[in-house]
Amino acid sequence: MKKLLFTITILTGLSISIWSCGDSNRTLPYLGQNTIGPNGDTIYHQIPDFTFVNQDGDTLTQEFFKGKIYIADFFFTTCPTICPIMKTQMLRIHEKFENEPGLRILSHTIDPRHDSVAVLKKYKDKLGVKDNQWQFVTGEQEKIYEIAQKSYMVSALEDSTAVEEGGFVHSGAFVLVDQNRRIRGVYDGTKEIEVNKLIKDIELLLKK
Amino acid sequence: MSYCLRNSFLLLLVALSGLACKSPEAIKHEQYVIAGAELYAKHCSNCHGNEGQGLGKLYPPIKGSDFLENKNKVICIIKNGSNGTVVVNGVSYEGKMPKNKKLFDLDIAQITTFIYDKWSGEKITTQTEEVTRIKCD
């Protein structure tokens, strides 16, 4: 009898835990350096205000992303290694969520000396991106590297010894930012499986 | 049990005869395709895509590309890179394709064999000597 009870308990526990693993109950973590405020509340890591210039020469700030979720990444147009793969994957996301007003994409160039407004405009057109959802921005190199490293927590730096990489070292990460400018996920933008996970997480965040 | 054994033996025999029937050329072709696929994944697929689909109007496709009609041009562009506009299926692609100094003529022969096998269904092996001798302008 005892044994039977035990089995039932285990089975019930298992089924509950399996049931709660369903996608609808899944939550995403808050990534970054979270701190404790004076009231004892957790203050989550947030993306600070920023000002960049987009492919149309317009100023782009955090206002454009207000109340939306967005994916941020770092690249440069002449990158011979991982960028084309990242852009292939980002294009998948863009095409999947083409008419989704709650999602935006922000691609920063890490080579602003070469990637001028005109270069970015051409790149966007040639990639086949027609709407406003996906923005390509340039700006002061220092500011771009700073926001990459300190806020999005991905690596981006100039390195003339990295000849094969085109003179820059940078991560292929896609950073998922929620409606309140908090980081909810970091994914390898060069791997299809990781990007599949990102797509699931976007759907989850959009529901809330 | 003996029935089972006999069956396995027969199967083995069939498999062996299958192997033996392949001509040395066909075996070489297969080797080139396999090695070429690996080289393609390492050196070409970043830009041209795993399935040879290219990327927008930034990088030209290989699959279904009219560029494949001229194999000499294909070998030359892998060998020397390209620095100007390339027109594929009526679309102009700017920018340069870097020359890869790490590729030996054998590697280029294998990549070319793979590309034509996969995207043209062609069973002709590109020979290393062809790559070495080819005249490019």
Interface residues (C-beta under 8 A of the other chain):
Chain A: T78 P80 T81 I82 P84 I85 K87 T88 L91 Y123 D125 K126 L127 G128
Chain B: N46 C47 G49 L55 G56 K57 L58 Y59 G95 P98
